[in-house]
Amino acid sequence: MIGFTVRRLAEAEYVSYGSQSDLRVLVGDDQKSSPIRVALQTCQPAYDVPFHSHPYTEYLIVLEGSAEFRIEVDGIQKVELQKGDTVELQANVWHAFSTSATEVTCLLGIHISSERIVNYKGGVKTDSRGFRIEPDVALA
């Protein structure tokens, strides 16, 4: 359609992080057809994302559940986010998070970049697009 684009969740690209988390890409693609990238991530209880950074600003909005975010600036800073809370992560700031130990957590991530770029601290395996590979993952 001219003037707008519709993306349906049921048709969104699916990325598996194994049995503990998955991602649905809502805006953005490998052709860099959008100036931003937006994804919905669903995490099982006690899911942990290791320290990583992006060379652009990222926003994370907690839609369901809760998560503890850790930011590495002048030591480790921690903040607990609940449903409806948003964190703005500045470019090149190392950050990590762990989700609620008792409930499923859903996050909306907005990357202010047409390309998804992720830099993990040592030892984390990724695919060619920077998506983390968990030991039990069969890439979609």
C-alpha angles and dihedrals in degrees: 000000000000116000100018143037126218121209117189120209091223089058097041120121109268121218119185123210089186126268093326104058145008137187133215114202106219102171128022136035143200090274090063091233093155131053090228139036123223127185139173113224122195116197129189118228116295095013113163127205114197125229113291139148141207128213089233139047118284129195122202120192120191107224097172134007123002141272140197111229122203120200123189107218117126089348126326117320119193131201130176115220124198132195109306096020122124132204123200112208115198122224116283094008112138110234139168136173144200123204130225114296092223110034142044112261124209120196131187109213122197118191114194093219137080088228127055107232120176128177114194126196113251126310100022115127119217137180123243091279096051097258111145116249116219119201093250097045125118102194114241 
